[in-house]
């Protein structure tokens, strides 16, 4: 791995190091290995216990399996994983354990200073999950009491300076990934290619029509002459964007099958309901086009509700003459690398929690992704050959997207976090939350504390 010697030197000389790298740079699989191998070469392998956090179960398992394969070992020797209710732990010393962030937070209840680890790697910190933000704040309390503990933060190229500043201007490395080019197509391009026509009668009274019209009309005026008028007319319809029309998404899958060379298709959908609808449409098609392709498709759903064994099935290669289609939530956006994906369909939609401080109500809402999400989704293609990312939203929509997601800690209720802190013997949430990289509103903290006191 390039920069290996520099990374090892930086970890030796600094307690906290930030590694920033794009998709495919190898930070998740290679950095833990080079640190372990360096300790073994120096004769101090017995004191090396590396823990690497992952945001999701599927990534903890798949990365552990990949690293074991690279080391020509069985899972459970020098490399293992631990997720809730399931584990394949490695040997006690000279080892790498991939675990979910939630599992590590639970372990802190019995090992508050993390004596069980010599090196801690926090992966995908740019996702800004509640667990990761809480863990970073806890580390700022732990590190002064554990000077020998090394912490490596790993992030995509998303506002990385925020993490560097939070850890007192810590040492930062940038690693470039090796990727094939990925062509970006947008809704106007997809409609030109497929010739799809939406049924505008279905959604004539949609509440988002004024917002959509205000966004799209100036763009359409600028695009006159660049696209066929029929395409521009379709862009005027609110239902043309995202995945409101499941048949449109299925039609694009069939178009890829008929016009592009071999390679798996990864479709990003916002949630379980839309995944189920598309899965049913592809496996039980009503159209003649769908029936033509049905027997040539192997369709896998991928979401957090699936058992780990079923999640792992998405990594299987499709038999000769078959096309693999994975329909996933945001779960496939980071960490998980499905090597044979060449085509990505990005509906541009996701589901996030939202929290109203005044009413103290939390909800799960479907919304547009951010520019950072789109870059991550694009990065899922182009791993083995040049790829294509089909965005089911216009360039006008992309211009209005936020740069990065709002940190989860700022849009969720805090009761469960306050309880978790209590188990870690942190009794004053009013003092702890302001130490976080993004502190929640004090009223949100009060709402949580008052509810728990009832």
DAHU-V588738 format. One record per pair of residues at least 12 apart in sequence whose ideal C-beta (glycine too) atoms are under 6 Angstrom apart, sorted by the first residue. I is the first residue (numbers start at 1). J is the second residue. If there is no record, write none. Layout:
I_J + I_J
//
This chain:
1_26 + 1_30 + 1_34 + 4_34 + 8_38 + 10_171 + 11_150 + 14_171 + 16_151 + 16_167 + 16_170 + 17_152 + 17_171 + 18_153 + 18_163 + 18_164 + 18_170 + 18_172 + 19_154 + 19_173 + 20_155 + 20_157 + 20_160 + 20_174 + 21_175 + 22_157 + 22_177 + 23_177 + 23_379 + 24_177 + 24_178 + 24_179 + 25_175 + 25_177 + 27_154 + 28_63 + 28_123 + 29_66 + 29_67 + 32_50 + 32_52 + 32_96 + 35_119 + 36_48 + 36_50 + 36_96 + 45_94 + 46_93 + 48_94 + 48_118 + 49_95 + 49_117 + 49_118 + 50_96 + 50_119 + 51_97 + 51_117 + 51_120 + 52_98 + 52_121 + 52_123 + 53_101 + 53_104 + 53_122 + 53_123 + 54_98 + 54_100 + 54_123 + 54_335 + 55_124 + 55_127 + 55_129 + 56_331 + 57_83 + 57_308 + 58_311 + 58_336 + 59_335 + 59_336 + 60_81 + 60_83 + 60_98 + 60_99 + 60_100 + 61_81 + 63_98 + 64_79 + 64_81 + 64_98 + 67_79 + 75_88 + 76_88 + 78_90 + 78_95 + 79_96 + 80_97 + 81_98 + 82_97 + 82_99 + 82_103 + 83_100 + 101_131 + 101_132 + 102_131 + 105_131 + 108_424 + 109_423 + 113_142 + 113_145 + 113_146 + 119_150 + 120_151 + 121_152 + 122_153 + 123_154 + 124_334 + 124_335 + 125_153 + 125_155 + 126_155 + 126_156 + 126_158 + 128_407 + 129_408 + 130_408 + 130_409 + 133_409 + 133_436 + 133_437 + 137_435 + 137_436 + 139_151 + 158_372 + 158_404 + 159_404 + 166_437 + 179_382 + 180_382 + 180_385 + 180_386 + 181_386 + 182_378 + 182_381 + 182_382 + 182_387 + 182_389 + 183_388 + 184_389 + 185_390 + 186_391 + 186_394 + 186_395 + 187_392 + 187_393 + 187_394 + 188_227 + 188_231 + 188_394 + 190_390 + 191_231 + 191_234 + 192_231 + 194_251 + 194_255 + 196_248 + 196_251 + 198_234 + 198_237 + 198_239 + 198_240 + 198_245 + 200_237 + 203_239 + 206_238 + 208_238 + 209_238 + 212_238 + 215_396 + 216_235 + 216_396 + 219_396 + 220_232 + 235_394 + 241_393 + 242_347 + 242_348 + 242_349 + 242_392 + 243_269 + 243_274 + 243_347 + 243_349 + 246_277 + 246_278 + 246_281 + 249_278 + 250_281 + 250_282 + 252_345 + 254_289 + 254_293 + 256_343 + 257_293 + 257_323 + 263_342 + 263_343 + 264_324 + 264_340 + 264_341 + 265_325 + 265_343 + 266_326 + 266_341 + 266_344 + 266_380 + 267_327 + 267_345 + 268_346 + 268_347 + 268_377 + 269_327 + 269_347 + 270_349 + 270_350 + 270_351 + 270_366 + 271_351 + 272_303 + 275_301 + 275_303 + 275_327 + 278_327 + 279_299 + 279_301 + 279_327 + 282_297 + 282_299 + 283_299 + 296_322 + 296_323 + 297_323 + 297_325 + 298_318 + 298_322 + 298_324 + 299_325 + 300_313 + 300_314 + 300_326 + 301_327 + 302_314 + 302_326 + 302_328 + 302_332 + 303_329 + 304_331 + 314_326 + 330_350 + 333_376 + 333_377 + 334_376 + 339_383 + 339_384 + 341_380 + 341_381 + 342_381 + 342_387 + 343_388 + 344_377 + 344_380 + 344_381 + 344_389 + 345_390 + 346_377 + 346_389 + 346_391 + 347_392 + 348_368 + 348_369 + 348_392 + 348_393 + 349_366 + 350_369 + 351_364 + 351_366 + 353_411 + 353_412 + 354_411 + 355_411 + 355_412 + 355_413 + 357_441 + 357_443 + 357_444 + 360_447 + 362_413 + 368_401 + 370_401 + 370_402 + 370_404 + 370_405 + 371_401 + 371_403 + 372_404 + 407_438 + 409_440 + 410_438 + 410_440 + 414_444 + 414_448 + 415_448 + 415_451 + 415_452 + 418_448 + 429_445 + 433_445
//
